[in-house]
Amino acid sequence: MLQRKEYITVPLSTEQDVLRFFNKADSLIIFDIGACEGEDSIKYSRLFPNAKVHAFEPVPKNIKIAEENLKTYEAAHVKLTPVALSNKIGKQVLNVSSGRPEDADAREDWDYGNKSSSLLPPDEVLATHKWLKFTEQIEVQTDTLSNYCSTNKIDCIDFIHMDVQGAELIVLEGAGNFITNIKAIWLEVSDIAMYKNQPLRKDLENFMKDHNFRLYKSIVHDKFGDQFYINKKYFPGFVYSLPHLKARLKRLLRF
């Protein structure tokens, strides 16, 4: 596993796909939802130097580290907001994760356990990651995408990178009608409920389809993965990514 400083220098896993739809010089509005320690927010601000990155993170320990990272790496175009985006405004209980694998190198400064906190209680995640712990619940402030954008006079979001541990659909529901003004979304999906009452991949696919989004890329292995959606309103000329096309052909050849 990379050290924290090394991770900052590694290209984003989304980089090639995002650059297919946006230019590096574009003045983008990017949302990093579930920003954790802020590393990906920093990477997006470097990839798109003219962009404004809105980072959202509700865990106090992570917020402190993210603030330090943003200062250290001079990410002046990143705005860190200490809330959890949800489908309602107010207060909600957050299940805070912690822990470290027994075989982790003691020399590593990587925090394995702080990346799985969720508004949903843990379920199968406890079986798949036996070292992961959920021993703390805290009350956090929540906001919705629609309210945040209205308050901050944001008319359109170019790109959303979302990592909220099973609460993806909850966040999207909070966009309300504003979802028509979101150009592209990268999010995590799962075929099993890692968290209690977690919407599964099919639920997200149906929601996105119903709201005029097309699935551009899907990378799912062993029932877990990521998907990249584009809004047909902004990208009417649609072409599947090569990995997604191969996966579709593979499924078709089964019949």
Summary of the structure (lengths in Angstrom):
residues: 255
radius of gyration: 17.8
end to end distance: 40.6
largest distance: 54.5
contacts: 794
relative contact order: 0.13
helix: 33%
strand: 28%
